[in-house]
Each structure stands twice: as structure tokens, then as C-alpha cells.
Amino acid sequence: MGIPEWVVTFGDMMSLLLTFFIMLVSLSEMKEEEKYQALVESMKQQFGYSSSQNSLIPGDLRPRNSALSKTATMGRAKRLDTMQGGDKVQAPVGDHPRVVIVRPGTKTGIGTVVYFAEDASDLTEEHRAILSQQGDVMQGKSQKIEIRGHTSHKPITPNSGLRDNWDLAYQRSRNVMQYLIQDLNIDPRRIRMSVAGPYEPAHIGTDEKKLRQNPRVEVYMLDEVISDTVGTKEEQQERFTPIPGLQ
């Protein structure tokens, strides 16, 4: 028909470019975080985002603990708040980097949350994995660690052996505390255990998926250290031996 061959290639390229810009516009207007993350994960698998990290590692064996293989989990594609510019503060690695504390007070970025089934209090393998990952951050420090238990507003089942939601929240916190002390070797003097029962829900709407996040245990580090919570100020000063010549 007299059309040069390069016109066909050019037309295909322009079609792909138009599709690309349509995709960018769609992403800029996307409001649902879960669908956005699903799209990011799908594109990562199709275009080799994860495998590109492995290609940088020499040799045929791919060590699981390689720093290069962990680089993908540090990028913005893994952050829950990608559309808000990424995580700007130090926080645990994962899709939920911040500890949600609904009551007023000093907030912290060092901690984690484990979610429980409605009537459950025993730790699962998933709970242990989450706590073990956070234990690497908390071990070897002197700051106090608060463990705070929560439940939903649903009443306790009669055959559970518990009196009320306070007992359930306490049992959850105690199980987490025992795991930190016995399995992660956290100094028990650092532990502060508390319960809020059903009175500090993370969500109060009607979305069932969000309401399932209310039965939980928060574990987070405080600004206090062990020595700040033992005895009076005068007694604390007496434990220190003064250096001669210094006031």
C-alpha cells in the first residue's frame, strides 16, 4: 500500500506508550490501598523485580540471608503507605511498619502488633515469627517494653474458661510476655504488661475486615529505661559511686 515498514513499528510503539500513560493516570487516582499493592506485586512478578536482586549475587547458590536478597523488602514497593511517599521514620520491616496506639501519649516506631482470632489466646507460628523478627530489634537494650492486650466487644463464649474480655486480653498479653522472656531472652525487668480489654478498639466502624484487627496485642518499646522505674530519684543516685574531685 506504499506505507513504509517503520510506520508499523512506530504505530505499535505509540500504542504501548499511550497504554503506559493511561496506566500512570489510573495509578495516580487509585484510592484503594489493597488493590494498589496487589497491582504492584503483580507487576513485580511479571517484570522481574524480585529476580533482579538475585541476578546480582555471584555463583549458582542463592543464600537466603543475603543482604542483596533482602534489598527488595526495604524498597517503597513493600511499604503500606507507598502512595503517601514511603516510610519516613525508623520502624519494623514489613507491610505494617507502625504500631497503632489509640490512646494519647508518646508514640513509637519500634514495635509490632500480633492479631488474634476472636476467642484465641495461644500464639501461632505466625505470631512467633512476627515476634522473633521484632526481637532482633529489641534485644540487648535497656528500654522498657510494654505489652498491651486488646479484645473485641463480643462477649466471651461460656465454655472458654475465662470470666470476661479482661481475662482474655490478659491471657494474650501473658503468652506474648512468656515468649519474649523464654524464647527471645528478653530481660523480664524490661517488661510492662497491661490490658485494655475491649475499650481501645483500633476500628469502630462496620467493616468486618477492619474489626478483625481489634483482638490484638501491641508490643512496643518506651522511652523509659529500667533504672528510671526502680526506686526514688534519691535512691537511684545513691547507687552511683562519686568520682573523687568531681561534684
Residue pairs with C-beta under 8 A, 6 or more apart in sequence:
27 36
27 39
30 36
30 39
30 83
33 80
33 83
36 82
36 83
37 80
37 82
37 95
40 77
40 82
43 49
44 50
44 77
49 72
49 77
50 72
53 68
53 69
53 71
53 72
54 62
54 68
54 69
56 68
57 63
57 66
57 68
57 69
62 69
63 69
72 78
73 93
74 93
76 82
76 86
78 94
78 95
79 86
79 87
79 95
79 97
80 95
80 96
80 97
81 87
87 97
89 98
89 109
90 109
90 110
91 97
91 98
91 109
91 110
92 109
92 110
92 111
92 112
92 133
92 134
92 137
93 133
94 112
94 133
96 112
96 113
97 109
98 109
99 107
99 108
99 109
99 110
99 111
99 112
99 113
99 218
99 219
99 220
100 113
100 202
100 218
101 107
101 108
101 218
101 220
102 200
102 201
102 202
103 196
103 200
106 222
106 223
108 220
108 221
108 222
108 223
110 137
110 138
110 220
110 221
111 134
111 218
111 219
111 220
111 221
112 130
112 131
112 133
112 134
112 218
112 219
112 220
113 216
113 217
113 218
113 219
114 123
114 127
114 130
114 131
114 176
114 216
114 217
114 219
115 212
115 213
115 215
115 216
116 172
116 215
116 216
116 217
117 215
118 152
118 154
118 215
119 156
119 157
119 160
119 168
120 215
121 168
121 171
121 172
121 175
122 175
123 131
123 175
123 176
123 179
127 176
127 179
128 179
128 183
131 176
131 179
131 180
131 184
131 219
132 183
132 184
134 219
135 180
135 184
135 186
138 145
138 180
138 184
138 186
138 221
139 184
139 185
139 186
141 190
141 221
142 190
142 225
142 226
142 227
143 190
143 221
143 222
143 223
143 224
143 225
144 190
144 191
144 192
144 221
144 222
144 224
144 225
144 226
144 229
145 180
145 186
145 190
145 191
145 192
145 219
145 220
145 221
145 222
146 192
146 193
146 194
146 218
146 219
146 220
146 221
146 222
147 173
147 176
147 177
147 180
147 191
147 192
147 193
147 194
147 217
147 218
147 219
148 173
148 193
148 194
148 195
148 196
148 217
148 218
149 168
149 169
149 170
149 171
149 172
149 173
149 176
149 193
149 194
149 195
149 196
149 197
149 217
150 169
150 195
150 196
150 197
150 198
150 200
150 201
150 202
150 214
150 215
150 216
150 217
150 218
151 165
151 168
151 169
151 172
151 197
151 198
151 214
151 215
152 165
152 198
152 201
152 211
152 214
152 215
153 165
153 198
153 201
153 214
155 164
155 165
156 162
156 163
156 164
156 165
156 167
156 168
160 168
162 168
162 171
164 197
165 197
165 198
166 195
166 197
169 195
169 196
169 197
170 193
170 195
172 215
172 217
173 193
173 194
173 195
173 217
174 193
176 217
176 219
177 191
177 193
180 186
180 191
180 219
181 188
181 191
187 226
189 226
190 226
192 222
198 214
201 211
201 214
202 210
202 213
202 214
202 216
203 210
203 211
203 213
203 214
205 211
227 236
228 236
230 236
